[in-house]
Amino acid sequence: MRLKTFSAPTTAEAMRLVRDEMGDDAIIVSTHSDTDGEAVRVIASMDPDLTDWPAADALCQGHLLSRESLETLSLDGPGIEDPDLAPGAAEVITDRLAEGPVRLDVYEAVCRVLSHHGAPGAMTERLAHAAATKVVRDPAVALASAMDAEFTFQPVPSTRDSRPLMLIGPPGGGKTLTTAKLAARGVMAGHSVGVVTTDAKRAGAIEQLAAFTRVLKIDLQTATTPSELAEAIVRLDGHDAVYIDSAAVNPFLDSDMRAMKGLIRAAGADPLLVLPAGGDALEAADMAQAFADAGAGRMVVTRLDVTRRLGGMLAAAETSRLSFSGVSITPRVSKGLSPISAVSLARLIMPDAMRKPETEDGQAPTRMAGTAS
């Protein structure tokens, strides 16, 4: 088996080097980013029987083989003895290569589309590698499979699951609109719904939610302190679902977070993060982590109708380990929230417009992903 290492400043550039020298049939053994973040190393092979040797992927890790030995390396099989192999490296290599090799076409397609969405580099490489180890040749289907393993999906319950649901989040996330959507869904399902607002900060916030609840024939409860909120929850005891619309908070301001936590404790609530899509991925990840530390376990992503790059929501979920509970793709209350799964998330990342029909042999042809529309 012949392996060769390609180095470049970015993954995309390294992929181009592989394609130029080895063509579309190259198999990516693995990738590795230097610790200083200034270079990406990709190890590729032209050997179609790579899976017969159960050890290739971990070769990308600098601690297993020296850089010099990786530049051009010829391997004859699992019996190889290399002086640069660290003790126990054979076991590590075997464990990491159980997945098998990855295909350049799928790997490159996923890398390109995730990079377009502004996803962090480490996550892009990990998802692309996981997708490219799948037996399917369609990058969108492979990405869905990789995302199913990377993220968790837990829908917002339709009826009360022992605790009121408090919607929390940063400014501009759409908590009030999401509260109205959840309440409307419950009413349309025939459930008794209670709604409370604690948002006395934003001008017109109470009036906005009151306009929605009047249409739904729900008496809106208001509370500005933890004790008032606790009393409101007692009054709503027996309802199938109780939704609490809270004021926006700065997740990086201790006083804001303390006040929010006090309301959560007073209501005995289950906090649900409402996070707007778009924006910087690292900022979104930090925000999501702050709300996860405050007790949130799930999140609804909003403003997808005005967002084209979704790297922020991916980074938020990856860093915080919050579960996706739904997405909002329209400001219309009647349209509600859309469910989200690994398949629908992959479709958002790789729209159907980028898909091609199946070939005569029934296989979905591999194509490079461009930009998402």
C-alpha positions as CSV (number, residue, x, y, z in Angstrom):
1,M,0.0,0.0,0.0
2,R,1.3,3.4,-1.0
3,L,0.5,6.4,1.2
4,K,1.4,10.0,0.7
5,T,1.0,13.1,2.8
6,F,-0.1,16.4,1.4
7,S,0.3,19.6,3.4
8,A,-1.5,22.9,2.9
9,P,-2.7,25.9,4.9
10,T,-6.4,24.7,4.7
11,T,-8.2,21.5,4.2
12,A,-9.7,22.6,0.9
13,E,-6.3,23.4,-0.5
14,A,-4.9,20.0,0.7
15,M,-7.9,18.3,-1.0
16,R,-7.0,20.0,-4.2
17,L,-3.5,18.8,-4.0
18,V,-4.7,15.2,-3.5
19,R,-7.2,15.5,-6.4
20,D,-4.5,17.0,-8.8
21,E,-2.0,14.2,-8.1
22,M,-4.2,11.2,-7.4
23,G,-7.5,12.0,-9.1
24,D,-11.1,11.5,-8.0
25,D,-10.6,7.8,-6.9
26,A,-8.1,8.7,-4.2
27,I,-8.9,7.4,-0.7
28,I,-8.4,9.7,2.2
29,V,-6.8,7.8,5.0
30,S,-7.1,10.6,7.5
31,T,-6.4,14.3,8.2
32,H,-4.5,16.1,10.9
33,S,-4.2,19.7,11.8
34,D,-0.9,20.9,13.2
35,T,-1.0,22.0,16.8
36,D,-0.2,25.6,15.8
37,G,-3.2,25.6,13.5
38,E,-1.2,26.8,10.5
39,A,-1.2,23.7,8.4
40,V,-3.4,20.7,7.5
41,R,-1.9,17.3,6.6
42,V,-3.9,14.9,4.6
43,I,-2.8,11.3,4.0
44,A,-4.1,9.7,0.9
45,S,-3.8,6.3,-0.9
46,M,-4.7,4.9,-4.3
47,D,-4.9,1.4,-2.9
48,P,-8.5,0.0,-3.4
49,D,-7.8,-2.7,-0.9
50,L,-7.0,-0.4,2.0
51,T,-9.7,-1.9,4.2
52,D,-7.8,-5.3,4.1
53,W,-5.1,-3.6,6.3
54,P,-6.8,-2.8,9.6
55,A,-4.6,0.1,10.6
56,A,-4.4,3.1,8.4
57,D,-6.3,6.0,9.9
58,A,-4.2,6.7,12.9
59,L,-1.2,7.2,10.7
60,C,-2.3,10.8,10.4
61,Q,-1.5,11.4,14.1
62,G,2.0,12.9,14.4
63,H,2.7,11.0,17.6
64,L,2.5,7.6,15.8
65,L,4.8,8.3,12.9
66,S,7.4,11.0,12.4
67,R,6.7,13.7,9.8
68,E,9.6,12.5,7.7
69,S,8.4,8.9,7.5
70,L,4.9,10.1,6.5
71,E,6.0,12.1,3.5
72,T,6.1,9.0,1.3
73,L,5.5,5.7,3.0
74,S,5.2,2.2,1.6
75,L,3.5,-0.4,3.7
76,D,3.3,-4.1,3.1
77,G,0.7,-5.1,5.7
78,P,0.0,-5.4,9.4
79,G,3.4,-7.0,10.1
80,I,5.3,-3.8,9.4
81,E,7.9,-2.8,11.9
82,D,8.6,1.0,11.9
83,P,11.1,2.4,14.4
84,D,9.0,5.6,14.6
85,L,5.9,3.7,15.9
86,A,5.2,4.5,19.5
87,P,4.6,1.7,22.0
88,G,1.1,0.3,21.7
89,A,0.6,2.2,18.3
90,A,-0.6,-1.0,16.6
91,E,-3.5,-1.3,19.0
92,V,-4.4,2.4,18.6
93,I,-4.2,2.2,14.8
94,T,-6.4,-0.9,14.7
95,D,-9.1,0.8,16.9
96,R,-9.1,4.0,14.8
97,L,-9.3,2.2,11.5
98,A,-12.2,0.0,12.3
99,E,-14.3,2.4,10.3
100,G,-12.3,1.9,7.1
101,P,-10.9,4.4,4.7
102,V,-12.7,7.4,3.5
103,R,-13.4,8.6,-0.1
104,L,-12.0,11.8,-1.4
105,D,-15.2,12.8,-3.3
106,V,-17.5,12.6,-0.2
107,Y,-14.9,14.0,2.1
108,E,-14.2,17.0,-0.1
109,A,-17.9,17.7,-0.8
110,V,-18.7,17.8,2.9
111,C,-15.7,19.8,3.8
112,R,-16.6,22.4,1.1
113,V,-20.2,22.8,2.1
114,L,-19.4,23.0,5.9
115,S,-16.7,25.5,5.3
116,H,-19.1,27.6,3.3
117,H,-21.5,27.5,6.3
118,G,-18.7,28.8,8.5
119,A,-18.5,25.7,10.7
120,P,-15.3,25.4,12.8
121,G,-12.4,23.7,11.1
122,A,-12.1,20.8,13.6
123,M,-15.8,20.0,13.4
124,T,-15.7,20.2,9.6
125,E,-12.9,17.7,9.4
126,R,-14.5,15.3,11.9
127,L,-17.9,15.4,10.2
128,A,-16.4,15.1,6.8
129,H,-14.3,12.1,7.9
130,A,-17.2,10.4,9.5
131,A,-19.4,11.0,6.4
132,A,-16.8,9.7,4.1
133,T,-16.5,6.4,5.9
134,K,-20.1,5.6,5.2
135,V,-20.9,3.1,2.4
136,V,-23.2,5.5,0.7
137,R,-21.8,7.6,-2.1
138,D,-24.2,10.6,-1.8
139,P,-22.5,13.2,0.4
140,A,-25.9,14.5,1.7
141,V,-26.9,11.1,2.9
142,A,-23.5,10.4,4.3
143,L,-23.6,13.8,6.1
144,A,-27.0,12.9,7.7
145,S,-25.6,9.7,9.0
146,A,-22.5,11.5,10.5
147,M,-24.8,14.2,12.1
148,D,-27.0,11.5,13.6
149,A,-24.0,10.3,15.5
150,E,-22.7,13.8,16.3
151,F,-25.8,15.5,17.5
152,T,-28.9,14.6,19.5
153,F,-32.5,15.5,18.7
154,Q,-35.3,15.8,21.3
155,P,-38.6,17.5,20.2
156,V,-40.3,19.9,22.5
157,P,-43.1,17.9,24.2
158,S,-46.7,18.7,23.1
159,T,-48.0,18.5,26.6
160,R,-46.7,19.1,30.1
161,D,-43.9,16.7,31.1
162,S,-44.1,17.5,34.8
163,R,-42.5,21.0,34.6
164,P,-43.3,24.3,33.0
165,L,-41.2,25.2,30.0
166,M,-39.2,28.4,30.2
167,L,-37.9,29.9,27.0
168,I,-34.5,31.6,27.6
169,G,-31.9,33.1,25.3
170,P,-30.0,36.2,24.1
171,P,-31.7,39.3,22.6
172,G,-33.2,38.9,19.2
173,G,-33.7,35.2,19.4
174,G,-37.5,35.3,19.1
175,K,-38.5,33.9,22.5
176,T,-41.9,35.6,22.5
177,L,-42.8,34.4,19.0
178,T,-41.6,30.9,19.8
179,T,-43.8,31.0,23.0
180,A,-46.8,32.0,20.9
181,K,-46.0,29.2,18.4
182,L,-45.8,26.6,21.2
183,A,-49.0,27.8,22.8
184,A,-50.9,27.8,19.4
185,R,-49.7,24.2,18.8
186,G,-51.0,23.1,22.2
187,V,-54.4,24.9,21.7
188,M,-54.8,23.4,18.2
189,A,-54.1,19.9,19.7
190,G,-56.9,20.4,22.2
191,H,-54.7,20.9,25.2
192,S,-55.2,23.4,28.1
193,V,-52.3,25.8,27.9
194,G,-51.1,28.4,30.3
195,V,-48.7,31.2,29.4
196,V,-46.7,33.5,31.6
197,T,-44.4,36.4,30.7
198,T,-41.6,37.8,32.8
199,D,-40.4,40.2,30.1
200,A,-40.9,43.6,31.6
201,K,-37.7,45.0,30.1
202,R,-38.5,45.2,26.4
203,A,-40.9,47.9,25.4
204,G,-44.2,46.3,24.1
205,A,-43.1,42.8,25.0
206,I,-46.1,42.0,27.2
207,E,-48.5,43.7,24.7
208,Q,-47.0,41.6,21.9
209,L,-47.6,38.3,23.7
210,A,-51.0,39.4,24.9
211,A,-52.1,40.0,21.3
212,F,-51.2,36.4,20.5
213,T,-52.8,34.9,23.7
214,R,-56.1,36.8,23.1
215,V,-56.5,35.2,19.7
216,L,-55.9,31.8,21.4
217,K,-58.3,32.6,24.2
218,I,-55.6,32.2,26.8
219,D,-55.4,34.5,29.9
220,L,-51.8,35.8,29.9
221,Q,-50.2,35.8,33.4
222,T,-47.5,38.3,34.2
223,A,-44.7,38.1,36.8
224,T,-41.7,40.3,37.3
225,T,-40.1,38.6,40.4
226,P,-39.4,35.0,41.3
227,S,-42.1,35.0,44.0
228,E,-44.7,36.4,41.5
229,L,-43.7,33.7,39.0
230,A,-44.0,31.0,41.6
231,E,-47.5,32.2,42.4
232,A,-48.5,32.3,38.7
233,I,-47.3,28.7,38.3
234,V,-49.5,27.7,41.2
235,R,-52.5,29.3,39.6
236,L,-51.8,27.4,36.4
237,D,-51.6,24.1,38.1
238,G,-53.6,21.4,36.2
239,H,-52.9,22.8,32.7
240,D,-51.5,20.4,30.2
241,A,-48.7,22.7,29.2
242,V,-47.3,25.9,30.7
243,Y,-44.9,28.1,28.7
244,I,-42.9,31.0,30.3
245,D,-41.6,33.8,28.1
246,S,-38.6,35.3,29.8
247,A,-36.7,38.5,29.2
248,A,-33.6,38.4,27.0
249,V,-30.3,38.1,28.9
250,N,-26.7,38.7,28.2
251,P,-25.1,35.3,28.7
252,F,-21.8,36.9,29.5
253,L,-23.2,39.2,32.2
254,D,-23.3,37.5,35.7
255,S,-26.2,39.6,37.0
256,D,-28.4,38.7,34.0
257,M,-27.6,35.0,34.4
258,R,-28.2,35.1,38.2
259,A,-31.6,36.7,37.7
260,M,-32.6,34.2,35.0
261,K,-31.5,31.2,37.2
262,G,-33.6,32.7,40.1
263,L,-36.7,32.6,37.8
264,I,-36.0,29.1,36.7
265,R,-35.7,27.9,40.3
266,A,-38.9,29.7,41.4
267,A,-40.9,28.1,38.6
268,G,-39.3,24.7,38.8
269,A,-39.0,25.1,35.0
270,D,-37.3,23.2,32.3
271,P,-35.3,25.8,30.4
272,L,-35.3,25.7,26.6
273,L,-32.8,27.8,24.8
274,V,-34.1,29.9,21.9
275,L,-31.0,30.7,19.7
276,P,-31.0,32.7,16.5
277,A,-29.2,31.2,13.5
278,G,-26.4,33.1,11.8
279,G,-23.6,35.0,13.3
280,D,-20.1,33.9,14.3
281,A,-19.8,30.2,15.1
282,L,-17.5,30.7,18.1
283,E,-19.8,33.3,19.6
284,A,-22.8,31.0,19.2
285,A,-20.9,28.2,20.8
286,D,-20.0,30.3,23.8
287,M,-23.6,31.5,24.2
288,A,-25.0,28.0,24.0
289,Q,-22.5,26.8,26.6
290,A,-23.5,29.5,29.0
291,F,-27.2,28.6,28.8
292,A,-26.4,24.9,29.0
293,D,-24.4,25.6,32.2
294,A,-27.6,27.4,33.5
295,G,-29.6,24.2,33.0
296,A,-30.8,24.1,29.4
297,G,-30.8,20.7,27.8
298,R,-32.4,21.5,24.5
299,M,-32.6,24.4,22.0
300,V,-34.8,25.8,19.3
301,V,-33.0,27.5,16.4
302,T,-34.8,30.5,15.0
303,R,-34.5,33.0,12.1
304,L,-33.6,30.3,9.5
305,D,-35.7,32.2,7.0
306,V,-33.2,35.0,7.0
307,T,-30.0,33.0,7.5
308,R,-27.9,31.4,4.8
309,R,-24.9,30.1,6.8
310,L,-25.6,27.6,9.6
311,G,-22.2,27.0,11.0
312,G,-23.2,28.9,14.2
313,M,-26.0,26.5,15.1
314,L,-23.8,23.5,14.5
315,A,-21.0,24.9,16.6
316,A,-23.5,25.8,19.4
317,A,-24.9,22.2,19.5
318,E,-21.4,20.6,19.3
319,T,-19.9,22.7,22.1
320,S,-22.9,22.8,24.5
321,R,-24.2,19.2,23.7
322,L,-27.7,20.7,23.7
323,S,-30.2,18.7,21.7
324,F,-32.0,20.2,18.7
325,S,-35.7,20.5,19.5
326,G,-37.0,22.3,16.5
327,V,-36.4,25.2,14.1
328,S,-38.3,28.3,13.1
329,I,-38.3,29.1,9.4
330,T,-41.1,31.6,9.3
331,P,-42.4,34.5,11.6
332,R,-46.0,33.3,11.1
333,V,-47.4,31.9,14.4
334,S,-49.8,29.6,12.5
335,K,-46.9,27.8,10.8
336,G,-45.4,26.9,14.2
337,L,-42.1,25.2,14.7
338,S,-40.6,22.6,12.3
339,P,-39.3,19.4,13.7
340,I,-35.6,18.7,13.1
341,S,-33.7,15.5,12.6
342,A,-30.3,14.4,11.3
343,V,-31.8,14.1,7.8
344,S,-33.6,17.4,7.8
345,L,-30.5,19.1,9.2
346,A,-28.4,17.6,6.4
347,R,-30.9,18.9,3.9
348,L,-30.6,22.4,5.4
349,I,-26.8,22.2,5.0
350,M,-27.0,20.5,1.5
351,P,-30.3,21.7,-0.1
352,D,-32.1,19.3,-2.5
353,A,-31.2,21.7,-5.3
354,M,-27.7,20.4,-5.1
355,R,-28.7,16.8,-5.5
356,K,-28.6,14.9,-8.8
357,P,-30.8,12.1,-9.9
358,E,-29.7,8.5,-9.6
359,T,-27.5,7.0,-12.3
360,E,-28.6,4.0,-14.4
361,D,-27.1,1.5,-11.9
362,G,-29.2,3.0,-9.1
363,Q,-26.4,4.7,-7.3
364,A,-26.7,8.3,-6.5
365,P,-23.7,10.0,-8.3
366,T,-21.1,11.8,-6.3
367,R,-21.0,15.5,-6.9
368,M,-19.1,18.4,-5.3
369,A,-21.1,20.6,-3.0
370,G,-21.0,24.2,-3.8
371,T,-22.7,26.9,-1.8
372,A,-26.0,26.4,-0.1
373,S,-28.9,28.5,-1.3
